[in-house]
Amino acid sequence: MHNQTVDQQTLNLLHRAFEIVLDQHKLSYNKIGISEEGEQLLFLYETNDEKVHVFKWSKAASVGISIGTLAQSVLTPIIPQLRLLS
């Protein structure tokens, strides 16, 4: 994914994988989104009070990782923070 645009189908699959991980951890949210910005991918997390929080990670760090594993590896470190936000 380094120096490449991520196709919409992959972004949709990432979005679904993130939803699954959030549901497994019983985290509530209003909306979530996955997007890209240059060399980074973005996880947008909208709380029930409509505040949007953005978490970024490197596209290069995502190469060769399954989508489910990627969702787990991105979300696991920020779950405590997401619990405080939700």
C-alpha distances in whole Angstrom, upper triangle without the diagonal:
4,6,5,7,7,10,13,14,11,12,15,15,13,16,19,18,18,22,23,22,24,27,27,28,30,28,30,28,29,25,21,18,15,13,11,12,11,9,10,10,14,16,19,22,26,29,32,33,31,29,25,23,20,18,15,12,9,6,6,9,7,6,9,11,13,13,16,16,13,15,18,16,16,19,21,22,22,25,28,27,26,30,31,30,31
4,5,8,9,13,16,17,14,15,19,18,16,19,22,21,21,24,25,24,26,29,29,30,32,30,32,30,30,27,23,20,17,15,12,12,9,7,9,11,14,17,20,24,27,30,33,35,32,30,26,24,20,18,15,12,8,6,5,8,9,8,11,13,16,16,19,18,15,18,20,18,17,21,23,22,23,26,29,28,27,31,32,31,32
4,7,9,13,16,18,15,16,20,20,18,21,24,23,23,26,28,27,28,31,32,32,35,32,33,31,31,28,24,21,17,15,11,11,8,7,10,12,15,19,21,25,28,31,34,35,32,30,27,25,21,20,16,14,11,8,8,12,12,11,15,17,19,19,22,21,18,20,23,21,20,23,26,25,26,28,31,30,29,33,34,32,34
4,6,9,12,14,12,13,17,17,16,19,21,21,21,24,26,26,27,30,31,31,33,31,32,30,30,26,23,19,16,13,10,11,9,8,11,11,15,18,20,24,27,30,33,34,31,30,26,25,21,20,16,15,12,9,10,13,12,11,14,16,17,17,20,20,17,19,22,21,20,23,26,26,26,28,31,30,29,33,34,32,33
4,6,9,12,10,10,14,15,14,16,19,19,20,22,24,24,25,28,29,30,31,29,30,27,27,23,20,16,13,10,8,9,8,9,10,10,13,16,18,22,24,28,31,32,28,27,24,23,19,18,16,15,13,10,12,14,13,13,15,17,17,16,20,20,17,18,22,21,19,22,25,25,25,27,30,29,27,31,32,30,31
4,7,8,7,7,10,11,11,13,15,16,16,19,20,21,22,25,26,27,28,26,27,25,25,21,18,14,11,9,7,10,10,10,10,9,12,14,16,20,22,26,28,30,27,26,22,21,18,17,15,14,12,9,12,13,11,11,14,14,14,13,16,17,14,15,19,18,17,19,22,23,23,25,28,27,25,29,30,28,29
4,6,6,6,9,10,11,13,15,16,17,19,20,22,23,25,26,28,29,27,27,25,25,21,18,14,12,10,10,13,14,14,14,12,14,16,18,21,23,26,29,31,27,27,23,23,20,20,18,17,16,13,15,17,14,14,16,16,15,13,17,19,16,17,20,21,19,21,24,26,25,27,30,29,27,30,32,30,30
4,5,5,6,9,10,10,12,14,15,16,18,20,21,23,24,26,27,25,25,22,22,18,15,12,10,9,10,14,15,16,15,13,14,15,16,19,21,24,26,28,25,25,21,22,19,19,18,18,18,15,18,19,16,16,18,17,16,14,17,19,17,16,20,21,19,21,24,26,25,25,29,28,25,28,30,28,27
4,5,5,6,9,10,11,12,14,15,17,19,20,21,23,25,26,25,25,23,22,19,16,13,11,12,13,17,18,18,17,14,16,16,18,20,22,25,27,29,26,26,23,23,21,21,19,19,19,16,18,19,16,16,17,16,14,12,15,17,15,15,19,20,19,20,23,25,25,25,29,28,26,29,31,29,28
4,5,5,6,9,10,10,12,14,15,17,18,20,21,23,24,23,23,22,22,18,15,13,10,10,11,15,16,16,14,12,13,14,16,18,21,24,26,29,26,26,22,22,19,18,17,16,15,12,15,15,12,12,13,12,11,8,12,14,12,12,16,17,16,17,20,22,22,23,26,26,24,26,29,27,26
4,5,5,6,9,10,10,12,14,15,16,18,20,21,22,21,21,19,19,15,12,9,6,7,9,12,15,15,13,9,10,11,12,15,17,21,23,25,22,22,19,18,16,15,14,14,14,12,15,15,12,14,15,14,13,10,12,14,12,11,15,16,14,16,19,21,20,21,24,23,21,24,26,24,23
4,5,5,6,9,10,11,13,14,15,17,19,20,21,20,20,18,17,14,11,9,8,10,12,16,18,18,16,13,13,12,13,15,17,20,22,24,22,22,19,19,17,17,17,17,18,16,19,19,15,17,18,16,14,10,12,15,14,12,16,17,16,16,20,22,21,21,25,24,21,24,26,24,23
4,5,5,6,9,10,11,12,14,15,17,19,20,19,20,18,19,16,13,11,10,12,14,18,20,19,17,13,14,13,15,16,19,21,23,26,24,24,21,20,19,18,17,17,17,15,18,17,14,15,15,13,11,7,9,12,11,10,13,15,14,15,18,20,20,20,24,24,21,23,26,24,23
4,5,5,6,9,10,11,12,14,15,17,18,17,18,16,17,14,11,9,7,10,12,15,17,16,14,10,11,10,12,14,17,19,21,24,22,21,18,17,15,14,14,13,14,13,15,14,11,13,14,12,10,6,8,10,8,7,11,12,11,12,15,17,16,17,21,20,18,21,23,21,21
4,5,5,6,9,10,11,12,14,16,16,15,15,13,14,11,8,6,6,9,12,16,18,18,15,12,11,9,10,11,13,16,18,21,19,19,16,15,14,14,14,15,16,15,18,17,14,17,18,15,13,10,10,13,11,9,12,14,12,12,15,18,16,16,20,19,16,19,21,19,18
4,5,5,6,9,10,11,12,14,15,14,15,14,15,12,10,10,10,13,16,19,22,22,19,15,14,12,13,13,15,17,19,22,20,21,18,18,17,17,17,17,19,18,21,19,16,18,19,16,13,9,9,13,12,9,12,15,14,13,16,19,18,17,21,20,17,19,22,20,19
4,5,5,6,9,10,11,13,14,14,15,15,16,14,11,11,10,14,16,20,22,21,18,14,14,12,14,14,17,18,20,23,22,22,19,18,17,16,16,16,17,16,19,17,14,16,16,13,10,7,6,9,9,6,8,11,11,10,13,16,15,15,19,19,16,18,21,20,19
4,5,5,6,9,10,11,12,11,12,12,14,11,8,9,9,12,15,18,21,20,16,13,12,9,11,10,13,15,17,20,19,18,16,15,14,12,14,14,16,16,19,17,14,17,18,14,13,9,8,10,9,5,8,10,9,8,11,13,12,12,15,15,13,15,18,16,15
4,6,5,6,9,10,10,9,10,10,11,10,8,9,11,14,17,21,24,23,20,16,14,11,12,11,13,14,15,18,17,18,16,16,15,15,17,17,20,19,22,20,18,21,21,18,15,12,11,13,13,9,11,14,12,10,13,16,14,13,16,16,13,15,18,16,14
4,5,5,6,9,10,10,12,12,15,13,12,13,14,17,20,23,26,25,22,18,17,14,15,14,16,17,18,21,21,21,19,19,18,17,19,19,21,21,23,21,18,21,20,17,14,11,9,12,12,9,10,13,13,11,13,16,15,13,17,18,15,16,19,18,16
4,5,5,6,9,9,11,12,15,14,12,14,14,17,20,23,25,24,20,17,16,13,14,13,16,16,18,21,21,20,19,17,17,15,17,17,19,20,22,19,17,20,20,16,14,11,8,10,10,7,7,10,10,8,9,12,12,10,13,15,12,13,17,16,15
4,5,5,6,5,8,9,12,11,10,12,14,17,20,23,25,25,21,18,16,12,13,11,13,13,14,17,17,17,16,15,15,14,17,17,20,21,23,21,19,22,23,19,17,14,12,13,13,9,9,12,11,8,10,13,11,8,12,12,9,10,14,13,11
4,5,5,6,8,10,13,13,12,15,16,20,23,26,29,28,24,21,19,15,16,13,15,14,15,19,19,19,18,18,19,18,20,21,24,24,27,24,22,25,25,21,19,16,13,15,16,12,12,15,15,12,13,16,14,12,14,15,12,12,16,15,13
4,5,8,11,13,16,16,15,17,18,22,25,27,30,29,25,22,21,17,18,16,18,17,18,22,22,22,21,20,21,19,21,21,24,25,26,24,22,24,24,20,18,16,12,14,15,12,11,14,14,11,11,15,14,11,14,16,13,13,17,17,15
4,6,9,12,15,16,15,17,19,22,25,27,30,28,25,22,20,16,17,15,16,15,17,20,20,20,19,18,19,18,20,21,24,25,27,24,22,25,25,21,20,17,14,15,16,12,11,14,14,10,10,13,12,8,10,13,10,9,13,14,12
4,6,10,13,14,14,18,19,23,26,28,31,30,27,23,21,17,17,14,15,14,14,17,18,19,19,18,19,19,22,23,26,27,29,26,25,28,28,24,22,20,17,18,19,15,14,17,16,13,13,15,14,10,12,14,11,9,13,13,10
4,7,10,12,12,15,17,20,23,25,28,28,24,21,18,15,14,11,12,10,11,14,15,15,15,14,16,16,19,20,24,25,27,25,23,27,27,24,22,19,17,18,18,14,14,16,15,11,12,14,12,8,10,11,7,7,10,9,7
4,7,9,10,14,17,20,23,25,29,29,25,22,19,15,14,10,10,8,8,11,12,13,13,14,16,17,20,22,25,26,29,27,25,29,29,26,24,21,19,21,20,16,17,19,17,14,15,17,14,11,13,13,9,8,11,9,6
4,6,7,11,14,17,20,23,26,26,23,19,16,13,11,7,6,5,6,9,9,10,10,11,13,15,18,20,24,24,28,26,24,28,29,26,24,21,19,21,20,16,17,19,17,14,16,17,14,12,14,13,9,10,12,9,6
4,7,11,14,17,20,22,26,27,23,20,17,14,11,8,5,5,5,8,7,9,9,12,14,16,19,22,25,25,29,28,26,29,30,28,26,22,22,24,22,18,20,22,19,17,19,21,17,16,18,16,12,13,15,11,9
4,7,11,13,17,19,23,24,20,17,14,11,8,6,5,7,8,11,9,10,9,11,12,14,17,19,22,22,26,25,23,26,27,25,23,20,19,21,19,16,18,20,17,15,19,20,17,16,18,16,13,15,16,13,11
4,7,10,14,16,20,20,17,13,10,7,5,5,6,9,11,13,11,11,9,9,10,11,13,16,18,19,22,21,19,22,24,21,20,16,16,18,16,13,15,17,14,12,16,17,14,14,17,15,12,15,16,13,12
4,7,10,13,16,17,14,10,8,6,5,7,9,12,14,16,13,13,10,10,9,11,12,14,16,16,19,19,17,20,22,20,18,15,16,18,15,12,15,17,14,13,17,18,15,16,19,17,14,17,19,16,16
4,7,10,13,14,11,7,6,5,6,9,12,15,18,20,17,16,12,12,10,10,10,11,13,12,16,16,13,16,18,16,16,12,14,15,12,11,14,15,12,12,16,17,15,16,20,18,16,19,21,18,18
4,7,10,11,9,6,5,7,8,11,14,17,20,21,18,17,13,13,10,10,10,11,12,11,15,15,14,16,19,17,17,14,17,18,14,13,17,17,14,15,19,19,18,19,22,20,18,22,23,20,21
4,6,8,6,4,6,9,11,14,17,20,23,24,21,20,16,15,11,11,9,10,10,8,12,13,12,14,17,17,18,15,18,18,15,15,18,17,14,16,20,20,19,21,24,22,20,24,25,23,24
4,6,5,6,7,11,12,16,18,22,25,25,22,20,16,15,12,12,9,10,10,9,13,14,14,16,20,19,21,18,21,21,17,18,21,19,16,18,22,21,20,23,25,22,22,26,26,23,25
4,6,8,10,14,16,19,22,25,29,29,26,24,20,18,15,14,11,11,9,9,11,14,14,15,19,19,21,20,23,22,18,19,22,20,18,21,24,23,22,25,27,25,25,28,29,27,28
4,7,10,14,16,20,23,26,29,30,27,25,21,19,15,14,10,9,6,6,8,10,11,12,16,17,19,18,21,20,16,18,20,18,16,19,21,21,20,23,26,24,24,28,28,26,28
4,6,10,13,16,19,22,26,26,24,21,18,15,12,10,6,5,4,5,8,9,10,12,16,15,17,16,18,17,14,15,17,15,12,15,18,17,17,20,22,20,20,24,25,23,24
4,7,10,13,16,20,23,24,21,19,16,14,10,8,6,5,6,6,10,10,9,12,15,14,15,13,15,15,11,12,15,13,10,13,16,16,15,18,20,19,18,22,23,21,22
4,6,10,13,16,19,20,18,16,12,10,6,6,5,7,9,10,13,13,12,15,18,17,17,14,16,16,13,12,15,14,10,12,15,15,13,16,18,16,15,19,20,17,19
4,6,10,13,16,18,15,14,10,8,6,5,6,8,11,12,16,15,13,17,19,17,17,14,15,15,12,10,13,12,9,9,13,13,11,13,15,13,12,15,17,14,15
4,7,10,13,14,12,10,6,6,5,7,9,12,15,16,19,18,17,20,23,21,20,17,17,18,15,13,15,16,12,12,15,15,12,14,16,13,11,15,16,13,13
4,6,10,11,9,8,5,5,6,8,11,14,17,19,22,21,19,23,25,22,22,18,18,19,17,14,15,16,13,11,14,15,11,12,14,11,8,12,12,9,10
4,7,8,6,5,4,6,9,11,15,18,21,22,25,24,23,27,28,26,25,21,21,22,20,17,19,20,17,15,18,18,14,14,16,13,10,13,13,9,9
4,5,5,5,7,8,11,14,17,20,24,25,28,27,26,29,31,28,27,24,23,24,22,19,20,21,18,15,18,18,14,14,14,12,9,10,10,7,6
4,5,7,10,12,15,17,21,24,27,28,32,30,29,32,34,31,30,26,25,27,25,21,22,24,21,19,21,21,18,16,17,15,12,12,12,9,7
4,6,9,12,15,18,21,25,28,30,33,32,31,34,36,33,32,29,28,29,27,24,25,26,23,21,23,23,19,18,18,16,13,14,13,10,9
4,6,10,13,16,19,23,26,27,31,30,29,32,34,31,30,27,27,28,26,23,24,25,22,20,23,23,19,18,19,16,14,15,15,11,11
4,7,10,13,17,20,24,25,28,27,27,30,33,30,30,26,26,27,25,22,23,24,20,18,21,20,17,17,17,14,12,14,13,9,10
4,7,10,13,17,20,21,25,24,23,27,29,27,26,23,23,24,21,19,20,21,17,16,19,18,15,16,17,13,11,14,14,10,11
4,7,10,14,17,19,22,21,21,24,27,24,24,21,22,22,19,17,18,18,14,13,16,15,11,13,14,10,9,13,12,9,11
4,7,10,13,15,18,18,17,21,24,22,22,19,20,20,17,15,17,16,12,12,15,14,11,13,15,12,11,15,15,12,14
4,7,11,13,16,14,14,18,21,19,19,17,17,17,14,12,14,13,9,9,12,11,9,12,13,11,11,14,15,13,15
4,7,9,12,11,12,15,18,17,18,16,17,16,13,12,14,12,9,11,14,12,11,14,16,14,14,18,18,17,19
4,7,9,8,8,12,15,14,15,14,15,14,10,11,13,10,8,11,13,12,12,15,17,16,16,20,21,19,21
4,5,5,7,10,13,13,15,14,16,15,11,13,15,12,10,14,16,15,15,18,21,20,20,23,24,23,25
4,5,5,7,11,11,13,12,15,14,11,13,15,13,12,15,17,17,18,20,23,22,22,25,27,25,27
4,5,6,9,10,13,14,17,15,12,15,17,14,13,17,19,18,19,22,25,24,24,28,29,28,29
4,6,9,8,12,12,14,12,9,12,13,10,10,14,15,15,17,19,22,21,22,25,26,26,27
4,6,6,8,9,11,10,7,10,12,10,10,13,15,16,17,19,22,22,21,24,26,25,26
4,6,9,10,13,11,9,13,15,13,13,17,18,19,21,23,26,26,25,28,30,29,30
4,7,9,12,10,10,13,14,13,15,18,19,20,22,23,27,27,26,29,31,31,31
4,6,8,6,6,10,11,10,12,14,15,17,19,20,23,24,23,26,28,28,28
4,6,5,6,9,10,10,12,14,15,18,19,20,23,24,23,25,28,27,27
4,5,5,6,9,10,11,12,14,17,17,18,21,22,20,23,25,24,24
4,5,5,6,9,10,11,12,15,16,16,19,20,19,21,24,23,22
4,5,5,6,9,10,10,13,15,15,19,20,19,21,24,23,23
4,5,5,6,8,10,12,13,14,18,18,17,20,22,22,22
4,6,5,6,8,11,11,12,15,16,14,17,19,19,18
4,6,5,6,9,10,10,14,15,14,15,18,19,18
4,6,6,7,9,11,14,15,14,17,19,19,20
4,6,7,7,9,12,12,12,15,17,17,17
4,6,5,6,9,10,9,11,14,14,14
4,6,5,8,10,10,11,14,15,15
4,6,7,8,10,12,13,14,16
4,6,5,6,9,10,11,12
4,5,5,6,9,10,10
4,5,5,7,9,10
4,5,5,6,9
4,5,5,6
4,5,5
4,6
4
